[in-house]
Amino acid sequence: MTAFLLFFSSGQFAVVRKCRKKSTCHEYAAKFIKKRRSKSSRRGVTKEDIEREVGILKEIQHPNVITLHDVFENKNEVILILELVAGGELFDFLAEKESLSEEEATEFLKQILDGVNYLHSKQIAHFDLKPENIMLLNRSVPHPRIKLIDFGLAHKIDFSNDFKNIFGTPEFVAPEVVNYEPLGLEADMWSVGVITYILLSGASPFLGENKQETLANVSAVDYEFDDEYFSNTSALAKDFIARLLIKDPKKRMTIQDSLQHPWIKPKDTQQALSRKESAVNMEKFKKFAARRKWKVSYNSHFSPPWMKCSFLEQLGESDLFTVVGTGSRRLRSLKPPKRSSTEIY
């Protein structure tokens, strides 16, 4: 028998487990998405939202973005078979280090930007960039590879039609989300700015005492570079952040702008030396990572009851990609395209 091996994580209407393909013993991540049973229900994910996520995952293949391998469905869930990204969160990995220069930090940030650049080249906005969705493929290698995960909120941007929505995590959403204004690729760049701010300082720029205060801070773009957190941060790094945390989306750096910024791509020896001599505030960053890890653990413990159920703990004798438990079937209409025989990573 082939079994689901480990519980990985859960969201509001999804749970992720590690699984193994019987014919090859290759391991994958299985994301179980609870289906909404009726239009009047607020529990579960709508058919349209699931198909949108799968459609986007079918379209993308990049070294810094998670890969979809297959899709299944049973009465209650849609199951996405995804690349196993087992190295944990980037922030947890970095919090274990004793020191981290800005030069080292930008090596990881460059991978994040490369993944976002690929998505934006296809007019795909992730809309949920945050530490929990920035993972390492494998942490036990000299140069760990970053993977962007969780495309549940991602949308293909149609520039001929305005798209508005209020979603995402308050700490990381852009002002245009809070103010219910048209959304585009620029919202991801704001999130990159927030992530970079936290990475360098161990402080969250807009976090308030509650959700309402946080959203008000975001809308007002109320943040500063406090010396308590940024005493050893380079002017280039602050400039990079400041060019992303701009209220007007059209004045914000694009992904191409950010990749060419001198903090990411130094133009001379002095700029390169500035990155090498400046450092992440590891004392504050470690405390931030510990608090966030506790919060995630607490939320997971109090997950909705349906997530604590056993999801197809045992598979049938058939291959995983043919049958997943009793009553499951392949989603022919959502089947991913065949991959090239030449791997890109």
GULUM-735118 format. One line per 2 residues: number of its first residue (from 1); their letters; for each residue x, y, z negated of N, C-alpha, C, O. Coordinates in steps of 0.1 Angstrom, whole numbers, plus 5000, padded with zeros to 4 digits. Example, Ala and Ser with C-alpha at 12.3 -4.5 7.8 and 13.67 -1.06 7.14 Angstrom:
2
1	AS	5132 4943 4922 5123 4955 4922 5132 4967 4922 5142 4967 4915 | 5128 4978 4929 5137 4989 4929 5129 5000 4921 5134 5011 4920
END
This chain:
345
1	MT	5008 4988 5000 5000 5000 5000 5009 5012 5000 5019 5013 4994 | 5004 5023 5007 5011 5035 5007 5004 5045 4998 4991 5045 4998
3	AF	5010 5052 4989 5004 5061 4979 5008 5075 4980 5018 5078 4985 | 4999 5084 4975 5003 5097 4972 5011 5097 4960 5007 5091 4950
5	LL	5023 5103 4960 5032 5101 4949 5032 5111 4938 5031 5107 4926 | 5032 5124 4941 5033 5134 4931 5023 5145 4933 5020 5149 4945
7	FF	5019 5151 4922 5011 5163 4923 5021 5175 4924 5030 5176 4915 | 5020 5183 4934 5029 5195 4936 5023 5207 4930 5029 5213 4921
9	SS	5012 5212 4935 5007 5225 4931 4992 5226 4935 4987 5217 4943 | 4985 5236 4930 4971 5238 4933 4968 5253 4935 4975 5261 4928
11	GQ	4958 5256 4943 4953 5269 4944 4939 5269 4941 4934 5259 4935 | 4931 5279 4945 4917 5279 4941 4909 5268 4947 4901 5262 4940
13	FA	4912 5265 4960 4904 5254 4966 4914 5244 4974 4909 5238 4984 | 4926 5243 4969 4935 5234 4976 4945 5228 4966 4948 5234 4956
15	VV	4949 5216 4968 4959 5209 4960 4969 5202 4969 4965 5197 4980 | 4981 5202 4965 4992 5196 4973 4998 5184 4966 5002 5185 4954
17	RK	5000 5173 4973 5006 5161 4968 5017 5157 4978 5016 5159 4990 | 5027 5150 4973 5037 5144 4981 5032 5130 4986 5026 5123 4978
19	CR	5034 5127 4999 5029 5115 5004 5040 5108 5013 5050 5115 5016 | 5038 5096 5017 5048 5088 5025 5041 5082 5036 5030 5075 5035
21	KK	5047 5083 5048 5042 5076 5060 5046 5061 5059 5058 5059 5058 | 5037 5052 5060 5040 5038 5058 5050 5033 5069 5059 5025 5065
23	ST	5048 5036 5081 5056 5030 5092 5071 5035 5091 5080 5028 5096 | 5074 5047 5086 5087 5052 5086 5093 5055 5072 5105 5057 5071
25	CH	5084 5054 5062 5088 5058 5048 5092 5073 5047 5098 5077 5037 | 5089 5080 5057 5093 5095 5057 5083 5102 5048 5071 5099 5048
27	EY	5087 5111 5040 5079 5118 5030 5074 5132 5036 5081 5139 5043 | 5062 5135 5032 5055 5148 5037 5048 5154 5025 5047 5148 5014
29	AA	5043 5166 5027 5034 5172 5017 5020 5171 5023 5017 5174 5035 | 5010 5166 5015 4996 5166 5019 4988 5176 5012 4987 5176 5000
31	KF	4983 5186 5019 4975 5197 5013 4960 5193 5015 4955 5193 5026 | 4953 5191 5004 4939 5188 5004 4931 5201 5002 4932 5208 4992
33	IK	4923 5205 5012 4915 5217 5012 4901 5213 5010 4895 5206 5018 | 4895 5218 4999 4881 5215 4996 4872 5222 5006 4873 5234 5007
35	KR	4863 5215 5013 4854 5220 5022 4842 5227 5016 4837 5221 5006 | 4837 5238 5021 4825 5244 5016 4813 5236 5022 4812 5234 5034
37	RS	4804 5232 5013 4793 5223 5017 4782 5231 5024 4775 5225 5032 | 4780 5243 5020 4769 5251 5026 4772 5265 5027 4781 5270 5020
39	KS	4765 5273 5035 4768 5287 5037 4765 5295 5024 4771 5305 5022 | 4756 5290 5016 4752 5297 5004 4762 5295 4993 4762 5302 4983
41	SR	4770 5284 4994 4780 5281 4983 4792 5290 4984 4796 5294 4995 | 4798 5292 4972 4810 5300 4972 4822 5291 4968 4833 5295 4967
43	RG	4819 5278 4967 4830 5268 4963 4835 5262 4976 4827 5257 4984 | 4848 5261 4977 4854 5255 4989 4857 5265 5000 4854 5277 4999
45	VT	4863 5260 5010 4868 5269 5022 4859 5266 5034 4855 5255 5036 | 4855 5277 5041 4846 5275 5052 4853 5268 5064 4866 5268 5065
47	KE	4845 5262 5072 4851 5255 5084 4859 5265 5093 4869 5261 5098 | 4854 5277 5094 4861 5287 5103 4875 5291 5097 4884 5292 5104
49	DI	4876 5292 5084 4888 5295 5077 4898 5284 5078 4910 5286 5081 | 4893 5272 5077 4902 5260 5078 4907 5259 5092 4919 5257 5095
51	ER	4898 5261 5102 4902 5260 5116 4912 5271 5120 4921 5269 5128 | 4911 5282 5114 4920 5293 5116 4934 5290 5111 4944 5292 5118
53	EV	4935 5285 5099 4947 5281 5093 4954 5270 5101 4966 5271 5104 | 4947 5260 5105 4952 5249 5113 4957 5254 5127 4967 5250 5132
55	GI	4948 5263 5133 4952 5268 5146 4965 5276 5146 4973 5274 5155 | 4967 5283 5135 4980 5291 5134 4991 5281 5131 5002 5283 5138
57	LK	4990 5271 5123 5000 5262 5120 5004 5254 5132 5016 5250 5134 | 4994 5251 5141 4997 5243 5153 5006 5251 5163 5013 5246 5170
59	EI	5005 5265 5162 5012 5273 5171 5026 5276 5167 5034 5281 5176 | 5030 5274 5155 5043 5279 5150 5053 5267 5148 5049 5257 5143
61	QH	5065 5270 5151 5076 5261 5148 5089 5269 5148 5094 5274 5158 | 5094 5270 5135 5106 5279 5133 5113 5273 5121 5107 5268 5112
63	PN	5127 5275 5121 5134 5269 5109 5130 5275 5096 5132 5269 5086 | 5125 5287 5095 5121 5293 5083 5106 5294 5080 5101 5301 5072
65	VI	5099 5285 5087 5084 5284 5085 5080 5269 5084 5086 5261 5092 | 5071 5266 5075 5067 5252 5073 5061 5247 5086 5054 5254 5093
67	TL	5062 5234 5088 5057 5227 5100 5045 5218 5097 5045 5211 5087 | 5035 5219 5105 5023 5210 5104 5026 5198 5113 5030 5199 5124
69	HD	5023 5186 5107 5025 5173 5114 5012 5167 5118 5012 5160 5129 | 5002 5168 5110 4989 5161 5114 4978 5167 5105 4980 5173 5095
71	VF	4966 5163 5109 4954 5168 5102 4944 5157 5101 4941 5149 5110 | 4938 5155 5089 4927 5145 5087 4916 5151 5079 4917 5162 5074
73	EN	4905 5144 5079 4893 5149 5073 4885 5137 5067 4884 5126 5073 | 4879 5140 5055 4870 5130 5049 4857 5139 5045 4856 5150 5050
75	KN	4848 5133 5038 4836 5140 5035 4838 5153 5028 4831 5163 5030 | 4847 5154 5019 4849 5165 5010 4861 5174 5013 4861 5186 5009
77	EV	4871 5169 5020 4883 5176 5022 4888 5176 5036 4885 5166 5043 | 4896 5185 5040 4905 5185 5052 4919 5183 5046 4923 5191 5037
79	IL	4927 5174 5052 4940 5171 5047 4950 5175 5057 4950 5170 5068 | 4959 5184 5054 4970 5188 5063 4982 5181 5059 4986 5181 5047
81	IL	4988 5174 5068 5001 5167 5066 5012 5177 5070 5014 5179 5082 | 5020 5182 5061 5030 5192 5063 5044 5187 5060 5046 5178 5053
83	EL	5053 5194 5066 5067 5192 5062 5069 5193 5047 5063 5202 5041 | 5077 5184 5041 5079 5184 5027 5090 5195 5024 5102 5193 5028
85	VA	5086 5205 5017 5095 5216 5013 5097 5214 4998 5090 5219 4990 | 5108 5206 4994 5110 5201 4981 5120 5208 4972 5123 5204 4961
87	GG	5125 5220 4977 5136 5226 4970 5131 5236 4959 5139 5242 4952 | 5118 5238 4958 5113 5247 4948 5113 5261 4953 5117 5264 4964
89	EL	5108 5270 4944 5107 5284 4948 5121 5291 4948 5129 5288 4940 | 5122 5300 4957 5135 5308 4958 5138 5315 4945 5149 5315 4941
91	FD	5128 5322 4939 5131 5329 4927 5135 5320 4916 5144 5324 4908 | 5130 5308 4915 5134 5299 4904 5149 5295 4906 5156 5294 4897
93	FL	5152 5293 4919 5166 5289 4922 5176 5300 4919 5186 5298 4913 | 5172 5312 4922 5181 5324 4920 5182 5327 4905 5193 5331 4900
95	AE	5172 5324 4897 5172 5327 4883 5181 5318 4875 5185 5321 4864 | 5186 5307 4882 5195 5298 4875 5210 5303 4877 5219 5298 4870
97	KE	5212 5313 4885 5225 5318 4888 5230 5328 4876 5221 5334 4871 | 5242 5328 4874 5248 5337 4864 5249 5351 4869 5247 5361 4862
99	SL	5252 5352 4882 5253 5365 4888 5249 5364 4903 5250 5353 4909 | 5246 5375 4909 5242 5375 4923 5244 5389 4929 5238 5399 4925
101	SE	5253 5390 4939 5256 5403 4945 5245 5406 4955 5238 5397 4959 | 5244 5419 4959 5234 5423 4969 5238 5416 4982 5229 5412 4990
103	EE	5250 5414 4985 5254 5407 4997 5248 5393 4997 5243 5388 5008 | 5249 5386 4986 5243 5372 4985 5228 5373 4986 5222 5364 4992
105	AT	5222 5383 4980 5208 5384 4980 5203 5386 4994 5192 5381 4998 | 5210 5394 5002 5205 5397 5016 5206 5385 5025 5199 5384 5035
107	EF	5215 5375 5021 5216 5363 5029 5202 5356 5028 5198 5350 5038 | 5196 5356 5017 5183 5349 5015 5172 5358 5021 5163 5353 5028
109	LK	5173 5371 5019 5163 5380 5024 5163 5380 5040 5153 5381 5046 | 5175 5378 5045 5176 5378 5060 5168 5366 5065 5161 5367 5076
111	QI	5168 5355 5058 5160 5343 5063 5145 5346 5062 5137 5342 5071 | 5141 5353 5051 5127 5357 5050 5123 5366 5062 5113 5364 5068
113	LD	5132 5375 5065 5129 5384 5076 5129 5377 5089 5120 5380 5098 | 5137 5367 5091 5137 5359 5103 5124 5352 5105 5118 5351 5116
115	GV	5119 5346 5094 5106 5339 5095 5095 5349 5098 5086 5346 5106 | 5095 5360 5092 5084 5370 5094 5085 5376 5108 5075 5378 5115
117	NY	5098 5378 5113 5100 5382 5127 5094 5372 5137 5087 5377 5147 | 5096 5360 5135 5090 5349 5143 5075 5350 5143 5068 5350 5154
119	LH	5069 5351 5132 5054 5352 5131 5049 5365 5138 5039 5364 5145 | 5056 5376 5135 5051 5389 5141 5053 5389 5156 5046 5396 5163
121	SK	5063 5381 5161 5065 5381 5176 5053 5374 5182 5050 5375 5194 | 5046 5366 5174 5033 5359 5179 5021 5366 5175 5010 5361 5176
123	QI	5023 5378 5169 5011 5386 5164 5004 5380 5153 4992 5381 5151 | 5011 5372 5145 5006 5365 5133 5010 5373 5121 5022 5375 5118
125	AH	5000 5377 5113 5003 5383 5100 5000 5373 5089 4990 5366 5089 | 5010 5371 5080 5009 5361 5069 4998 5365 5059 4990 5357 5055
127	FD	4999 5378 5055 4990 5384 5045 4990 5378 5031 4982 5382 5022 | 5000 5369 5028 5001 5364 5014 5016 5362 5011 5019 5352 5004
129	LK	5024 5371 5015 5039 5369 5012 5041 5373 4997 5038 5384 4993 | 5046 5363 4989 5049 5365 4975 5058 5354 4971 5060 5345 4979
131	PE	5065 5355 4959 5075 5345 4955 5070 5331 4956 5078 5322 4960 | 5057 5328 4952 5053 5314 4953 5052 5309 4967 5052 5296 4968
133	NI	5052 5317 4977 5051 5312 4991 5065 5313 4998 5065 5312 5010 | 5075 5315 4990 5089 5315 4996 5097 5304 4990 5101 5305 4978
135	ML	5098 5293 4997 5104 5281 4991 5117 5277 4998 5121 5283 5008 | 5124 5268 4991 5136 5262 4997 5133 5248 5002 5127 5240 4995
137	LN	5138 5245 5014 5137 5232 5019 5144 5222 5011 5139 5211 5008 | 5156 5225 5007 5164 5216 4998 5174 5225 4991 5182 5232 4997
139	RS	5174 5224 4977 5183 5233 4970 5196 5227 4967 5205 5234 4963 | 5198 5214 4971 5210 5207 4968 5220 5207 4979 5227 5198 4982
141	VP	5220 5218 4987 5230 5220 4998 5237 5234 4996 5231 5242 4989 | 5248 5235 5002 5256 5248 5000 5248 5261 5004 5249 5271 4998
143	HP	5241 5260 5015 5233 5271 5020 5218 5267 5022 5214 5264 5033 | 5210 5268 5011 5196 5264 5012 5188 5272 5022 5190 5284 5024
145	RI	5180 5265 5029 5171 5271 5039 5158 5275 5033 5151 5267 5027 | 5154 5287 5036 5141 5292 5031 5130 5288 5041 5132 5288 5053
147	KL	5118 5285 5035 5106 5282 5043 5095 5291 5038 5092 5291 5026 | 5088 5297 5047 5076 5304 5043 5064 5295 5044 5063 5287 5054
149	ID	5056 5294 5033 5045 5284 5033 5032 5291 5031 5031 5303 5029 | 5021 5283 5031 5007 5287 5028 5002 5298 5037 5003 5310 5035
151	FG	4995 5293 5048 4990 5302 5058 4974 5303 5057 4967 5305 5067 | 4970 5301 5044 4955 5301 5042 4949 5315 5045 4937 5316 5048
153	LA	4957 5326 5043 4951 5339 5046 4956 5345 5059 4952 5356 5063 | 4965 5338 5066 4971 5343 5079 4961 5345 5089 4951 5338 5091
155	HK	4963 5356 5097 4954 5359 5109 4963 5363 5121 4973 5368 5120 | 4957 5359 5132 4963 5364 5145 4957 5378 5147 4945 5380 5147
157	ID	4966 5388 5149 4961 5402 5150 4957 5405 5164 4964 5403 5174 | 4944 5409 5166 4939 5414 5178 4939 5429 5178 4931 5435 5171
159	FS	4948 5435 5185 4950 5450 5185 4938 5457 5191 4937 5470 5189 | 4929 5450 5198 4917 5457 5204 4906 5457 5194 4896 5464 5197
161	ND	4907 5450 5183 4896 5450 5173 4901 5453 5159 4911 5447 5155 | 4895 5462 5151 4899 5464 5138 4896 5452 5129 4885 5446 5130
163	FK	4905 5448 5120 4903 5437 5111 4905 5443 5097 4915 5449 5094 | 4894 5441 5089 4895 5445 5075 4891 5434 5065 4883 5426 5069
165	NI	4898 5434 5054 4895 5423 5044 4901 5427 5031 4911 5435 5031 | 4895 5423 5020 4901 5425 5007 4905 5411 5002 4897 5403 4997
167	FG	4918 5408 5002 4923 5395 4998 4938 5396 4994 4944 5407 4996 | 4943 5385 4989 4957 5385 4986 4959 5387 4971 4949 5387 4963
169	TP	4972 5388 4966 4975 5389 4952 4978 5404 4950 4986 5410 4956 | 4971 5410 4940 4972 5424 4938 4986 5430 4937 4988 5441 4943
171	EF	4995 5424 4931 5009 5429 4930 5016 5431 4943 5024 5439 4945 | 5011 5423 4953 5019 5423 4966 5011 5428 4978 5016 5429 4989
173	VA	4998 5432 4976 4990 5436 4987 4993 5451 4991 4997 5459 4982 | 4991 5454 5003 4994 5468 5008 4982 5477 5005 4971 5473 5003
175	PE	4985 5490 5005 4974 5500 5002 4962 5499 5011 4951 5501 5007 | 4965 5495 5024 4954 5494 5033 4944 5483 5030 4933 5483 5034
177	VV	4949 5473 5023 4940 5462 5018 4932 5467 5007 4919 5465 5007 | 4938 5474 4997 4930 5480 4986 4920 5490 4991 4909 5490 4985
179	NY	4923 5498 5001 4914 5508 5005 4905 5504 5016 4897 5512 5022 | 4905 5491 5019 4896 5485 5030 4897 5492 5043 4887 5497 5049
181	EP	4910 5493 5047 4913 5500 5060 4918 5489 5070 4921 5478 5066 | 4918 5492 5083 4923 5482 5093 4936 5476 5089 4946 5483 5085
183	LG	4938 5463 5091 4950 5456 5087 4957 5451 5099 4951 5448 5109 | 4970 5451 5098 4979 5446 5108 4992 5440 5103 4993 5436 5091
185	LE	5002 5438 5111 5014 5432 5107 5021 5440 5097 5029 5435 5089 | 5018 5453 5096 5025 5462 5087 5023 5458 5072 5031 5461 5063
187	AD	5011 5451 5069 5009 5447 5055 5019 5437 5050 5023 5438 5039 | 5024 5429 5059 5035 5419 5055 5048 5427 5051 5055 5423 5042
189	MW	5050 5438 5058 5063 5446 5056 5062 5452 5042 5072 5453 5035 | 5050 5457 5038 5049 5462 5024 5052 5451 5014 5059 5453 5004
191	SV	5047 5439 5016 5049 5427 5007 5064 5424 5006 5069 5421 4996 | 5071 5425 5018 5086 5423 5018 5093 5434 5009 5102 5430 5002
193	GV	5088 5446 5009 5093 5456 5001 5091 5453 4986 5101 5455 4978 | 5080 5449 4982 5077 5445 4968 5086 5433 4964 5092 5434 4953
195	IT	5087 5423 4972 5095 5412 4969 5110 5416 4967 5116 5411 4958 | 5115 5425 4976 5129 5429 4975 5131 5437 4962 5141 5436 4955
197	YI	5121 5446 4959 5122 5454 4946 5123 5444 4934 5132 5446 4926 | 5115 5434 4934 5115 5425 4922 5128 5417 4922 5134 5415 4912
199	LL	5133 5412 4934 5145 5405 4935 5157 5412 4929 5165 5407 4922 | 5158 5425 4932 5169 5433 4928 5169 5438 4913 5179 5439 4907
201	SG	5156 5439 4908 5155 5446 4895 5149 5437 4884 5151 5439 4872 | 5142 5427 4888 5134 5419 4878 5122 5426 4873 5117 5422 4862
203	AS	5118 5436 4880 5106 5444 4876 5096 5444 4888 5100 5444 4900 | 5083 5444 4885 5073 5444 4896 5068 5459 4897 5063 5465 4887
205	PF	5070 5465 4909 5068 5479 4910 5054 5485 4907 5053 5496 4903 | 5044 5476 4909 5030 5482 4908 5022 5474 4897 5010 5477 4896
207	LG	5028 5465 4890 5020 5457 4881 5015 5465 4869 5023 5472 4862 | 5002 5465 4867 4996 5472 4856 4991 5463 4845 4994 5451 4845
209	EN	4984 5468 4835 4979 5461 4824 4968 5451 4829 4965 5441 4822 | 4961 5454 4840 4951 5446 4845 4950 5447 4860 4957 5456 4866
211	KQ	4941 5440 4867 4940 5440 4881 4937 5454 4887 4942 5458 4896 | 4927 5460 4880 4923 5474 4884 4934 5484 4884 4936 5492 4893
213	ET	4942 5483 4873 4953 5493 4872 4964 5490 4882 4970 5499 4888 | 4967 5477 4885 4976 5473 4895 4972 5478 4909 4980 5484 4916
215	LA	4959 5476 4912 4954 5481 4925 4955 5496 4927 4957 5501 4937 | 4952 5503 4915 4953 5517 4915 4967 5522 4918 4970 5532 4925
217	NV	4977 5515 4912 4991 5518 4914 4995 5516 4928 5003 5524 4934 | 4990 5505 4934 4993 5502 4948 4988 5513 4957 4995 5519 4966
219	SA	4975 5517 4955 4968 5527 4963 4975 5540 4962 4976 5548 4972 | 4980 5544 4950 4987 5556 4948 5002 5556 4952 5009 5566 4951
221	VD	5007 5544 4955 5021 5541 4958 5029 5547 4946 5039 5554 4947 | 5025 5543 4934 5031 5548 4921 5042 5539 4917 5039 5529 4909
223	YE	5054 5541 4921 5066 5534 4916 5078 5543 4916 5078 5554 4921 | 5089 5538 4909 5101 5545 4909 5113 5536 4907 5111 5524 4904
225	FD	5125 5541 4909 5137 5532 4907 5143 5536 4893 5152 5544 4892 | 5137 5530 4883 5141 5533 4869 5156 5528 4867 5159 5517 4871
227	DE	5164 5536 4861 5178 5533 4858 5179 5520 4850 5189 5513 4851 | 5169 5518 4841 5170 5506 4833 5171 5493 4841 5176 5483 4837
229	YF	5165 5494 4853 5165 5482 4862 5174 5483 4874 5178 5473 4880 | 5177 5495 4878 5184 5497 4891 5198 5504 4889 5203 5511 4898
231	SN	5204 5503 4877 5216 5510 4874 5228 5505 4883 5237 5513 4886 | 5227 5493 4888 5238 5488 4896 5233 5484 4911 5239 5476 4917
233	TS	5223 5491 4915 5217 5489 4928 5222 5499 4938 5223 5511 4935 | 5226 5495 4950 5232 5504 4960 5221 5514 4965 5209 5511 4965
235	AL	5226 5525 4970 5217 5535 4977 5210 5529 4989 5199 5531 4993 | 5218 5520 4996 5213 5513 5008 5201 5504 5005 5191 5504 5012
237	AK	5202 5497 4994 5191 5488 4990 5179 5496 4986 5168 5492 4990 | 5180 5507 4979 5169 5515 4975 5163 5521 4988 5150 5522 4989
239	DF	5171 5525 4998 5165 5530 5010 5157 5520 5018 5147 5523 5023 | 5162 5508 5018 5155 5497 5024 5141 5495 5018 5131 5494 5026
241	IA	5141 5495 5005 5128 5493 4998 5119 5505 5001 5107 5504 5004 | 5124 5517 5000 5116 5530 5001 5110 5531 5015 5100 5536 5017
243	RL	5117 5525 5025 5112 5526 5039 5101 5516 5042 5094 5516 5052 | 5099 5506 5032 5089 5496 5033 5076 5500 5025 5065 5498 5029
245	LI	5079 5506 5013 5068 5510 5004 5063 5524 5007 5063 5533 4999 | 5058 5525 5019 5052 5537 5024 5037 5535 5027 5033 5525 5033
247	KD	5029 5544 5022 5014 5543 5023 5009 5542 5037 5001 5533 5040 | 5014 5550 5046 5010 5550 5060 5016 5538 5067 5028 5538 5069
249	PK	5008 5528 5071 5014 5517 5078 5022 5520 5090 5032 5513 5093 | 5018 5531 5097 5025 5534 5110 5039 5540 5107 5048 5540 5116
251	KR	5042 5545 5095 5055 5550 5091 5064 5540 5084 5075 5543 5082 | 5058 5529 5081 5066 5518 5075 5075 5512 5085 5073 5511 5097
253	MT	5087 5507 5080 5096 5499 5088 5089 5487 5094 5081 5480 5087 | 5091 5484 5107 5086 5472 5113 5096 5461 5110 5107 5464 5104
255	IQ	5093 5449 5114 5102 5438 5111 5115 5440 5119 5126 5437 5114 | 5114 5445 5131 5126 5448 5139 5135 5459 5132 5147 5458 5132
257	DS	5128 5469 5127 5135 5480 5120 5143 5474 5108 5154 5478 5105 | 5136 5466 5100 5142 5460 5088 5154 5452 5091 5164 5452 5084
259	LQ	5154 5444 5102 5165 5436 5106 5177 5444 5110 5188 5439 5109 | 5175 5456 5115 5186 5465 5119 5190 5475 5108 5199 5482 5110
261	HP	5183 5475 5097 5187 5484 5086 5201 5481 5081 5204 5469 5080 | 5209 5491 5078 5223 5488 5074 5225 5480 5061 5235 5475 5059
263	WI	5214 5479 5053 5216 5470 5041 5215 5456 5046 5222 5447 5039 | 5208 5453 5056 5207 5439 5061 5218 5437 5072 5224 5426 5072
265	KP	5221 5447 5080 5231 5446 5090 5240 5458 5089 5238 5468 5096 | 5251 5457 5080 5260 5469 5078 5266 5473 5091 5270 5465 5100
267	KD	5267 5487 5093 5273 5492 5105 5288 5495 5104 5294 5497 5114 | 5293 5495 5091 5307 5498 5090 5312 5491 5077 5304 5485 5069
269	TQ	5325 5492 5074 5331 5485 5063 5326 5491 5050 5324 5483 5040 | 5323 5504 5049 5319 5510 5037 5305 5505 5033 5302 5502 5021
271	QA	5296 5503 5043 5283 5498 5040 5283 5483 5035 5276 5479 5026 | 5292 5476 5041 5294 5462 5038 5300 5461 5023 5295 5452 5016
273	LS	5309 5469 5020 5315 5469 5007 5305 5473 4996 5305 5468 4985 | 5296 5482 5000 5286 5487 4990 5277 5475 4986 5274 5474 4974
275	RK	5273 5466 4995 5265 5454 4992 5273 5445 4983 5268 5439 4974 | 5286 5443 4986 5294 5434 4979 5296 5438 4964 5297 5430 4955
277	ES	5297 5451 4962 5300 5457 4949 5288 5459 4940 5289 5461 4928 | 5276 5459 4947 5264 5461 4939 5257 5447 4936 5260 5437 4943
279	AV	5250 5447 4925 5245 5434 4921 5230 5434 4916 5225 5445 4913 | 5224 5422 4917 5211 5421 4912 5211 5422 4896 5221 5417 4890
281	NM	5201 5427 4890 5200 5428 4876 5195 5415 4871 5183 5412 4869 | 5205 5406 4869 5201 5392 4866 5195 5390 4852 5186 5382 4850
283	EK	5199 5398 4842 5192 5398 4829 5177 5400 4830 5169 5392 4825 | 5173 5411 4837 5159 5414 4839 5152 5403 4848 5141 5399 4846
285	FK	5160 5399 4859 5154 5390 4868 5151 5376 4862 5140 5370 4864 | 5160 5371 4853 5157 5359 4846 5145 5360 4837 5137 5350 4837
287	KF	5143 5371 4831 5131 5373 4822 5119 5373 4831 5109 5367 4827 | 5119 5380 4842 5108 5381 4851 5104 5367 4856 5092 5363 4856
289	AA	5114 5359 4860 5112 5346 4865 5106 5337 4855 5097 5329 4858 | 5110 5338 4842 5105 5330 4831 5091 5333 4828 5083 5324 4826
291	RR	5087 5346 4828 5074 5350 4825 5064 5345 4836 5053 5340 4834 | 5069 5347 4849 5060 5343 4860 5058 5328 4860 5047 5323 4863
293	KW	5069 5320 4857 5068 5306 4857 5058 5301 4846 5050 5292 4848 | 5058 5308 4834 5048 5304 4824 5034 5307 4828 5025 5299 4826
295	KV	5032 5319 4835 5019 5323 4840 5014 5312 4850 5002 5309 4849 | 5022 5308 4859 5018 5298 4869 5014 5285 4863 5005 5279 4866
297	SY	5022 5281 4853 5020 5269 4846 5007 5269 4838 4999 5260 4838 | 5004 5281 4832 4992 5283 4824 4980 5282 4834 4970 5275 4831
299	NS	4980 5289 4845 4969 5289 4855 4967 5275 4860 4955 5271 4862 | 4978 5267 4862 4976 5254 4868 4969 5245 4857 4961 5236 4861
301	HF	4973 5247 4844 4967 5239 4834 4951 5241 4833 4944 5231 4830 | 4947 5253 4836 4933 5256 4836 4927 5256 4849 4918 5265 4852
303	SP	4931 5248 4858 4926 5247 4872 4911 5242 4871 4907 5236 4862 | 4903 5245 4882 4889 5240 4882 4889 5225 4881 4899 5218 4886
305	PW	4879 5219 4875 4878 5205 4873 4880 5196 4885 4886 5185 4884 | 4875 5200 4897 4877 5192 4909 4891 5189 4913 4894 5179 4919
307	MK	4900 5198 4909 4914 5197 4912 4921 5186 4904 4931 5180 4908 | 4915 5182 4893 4921 5172 4884 4917 5158 4887 4921 5149 4881
309	CS	4908 5157 4897 4904 5144 4902 4915 5137 4909 4924 5143 4914 | 4914 5124 4910 4923 5116 4918 4920 5116 4933 4909 5112 4937
311	FL	4929 5122 4941 4926 5124 4955 4932 5112 4963 4945 5112 4966 | 4924 5102 4967 4929 5091 4975 4943 5086 4970 4953 5086 4978
313	EQ	4943 5082 4958 4956 5078 4952 4962 5066 4960 4974 5065 4961 | 4954 5057 4965 4959 5046 4973 4954 5047 4987 4943 5050 4990
315	LG	4963 5045 4997 4960 5045 5011 4957 5031 5015 4961 5021 5008 | 4950 5029 5026 4947 5016 5031 4960 5010 5038 4970 5015 5038
317	ES	4958 4998 5043 4969 4990 5049 4973 4997 5062 4985 4995 5067 | 4965 5005 5068 4968 5012 5081 4978 5023 5078 4980 5027 5067
319	DL	4985 5027 5089 4994 5038 5089 4988 5051 5084 4976 5053 5087 | 4995 5059 5076 4990 5072 5070 4983 5080 5081 4973 5086 5079
321	FT	4989 5081 5093 4984 5090 5103 4973 5084 5111 4969 5090 5121 | 4968 5072 5107 4957 5066 5113 4945 5067 5104 4934 5071 5108
323	VV	4947 5063 5092 4936 5064 5082 4941 5069 5069 4952 5065 5064 | 4934 5078 5062 4938 5083 5049 4926 5079 5040 4917 5087 5038
325	GT	4926 5068 5034 4916 5064 5025 4903 5060 5031 4901 5062 5043 | 4894 5055 5024 4881 5051 5029 4873 5063 5034 4871 5073 5027
327	GS	4867 5062 5046 4859 5073 5051 4866 5085 5057 4860 5094 5061 | 4879 5084 5058 4887 5095 5065 4889 5092 5079 4889 5080 5083
329	RR	4890 5102 5087 4893 5101 5101 4902 5112 5107 4903 5122 5100 | 4908 5109 5118 4917 5119 5124 4908 5131 5130 4897 5128 5136
331	LR	4912 5143 5128 4905 5154 5134 4911 5156 5148 4921 5163 5150 | 4905 5150 5158 4910 5150 5172 4911 5165 5177 4921 5169 5183
333	SL	4900 5173 5174 4900 5187 5179 4911 5196 5173 4914 5206 5179 | 4916 5191 5161 4926 5200 5155 4940 5194 5155 4949 5198 5148
335	KP	4941 5183 5163 4954 5176 5164 4965 5185 5169 4964 5192 5179 | 4977 5186 5161 4988 5194 5165 4994 5190 5178 4993 5178 5182
337	PK	5001 5199 5186 5007 5195 5198 5019 5186 5195 5025 5186 5185 | 5023 5178 5206 5034 5169 5204 5047 5178 5203 5048 5188 5210
339	RS	5056 5174 5194 5068 5181 5192 5079 5177 5203 5078 5166 5208 | 5088 5186 5206 5099 5183 5215 5107 5173 5208 5108 5172 5196
341	ST	5113 5164 5217 5122 5154 5211 5135 5160 5205 5142 5153 5198 | 5138 5172 5209 5150 5179 5204 5146 5188 5192 5138 5197 5193
343	EI	5151 5184 5180 5148 5192 5168 5154 5205 5168 5165 5207 5174 | 5147 5215 5162 5153 5229 5162 5160 5232 5149 5165 5243 5147
345	Y	5160 5222 5140 5167 5224 5127 5173 5211 5123 5179 5211 5112
END
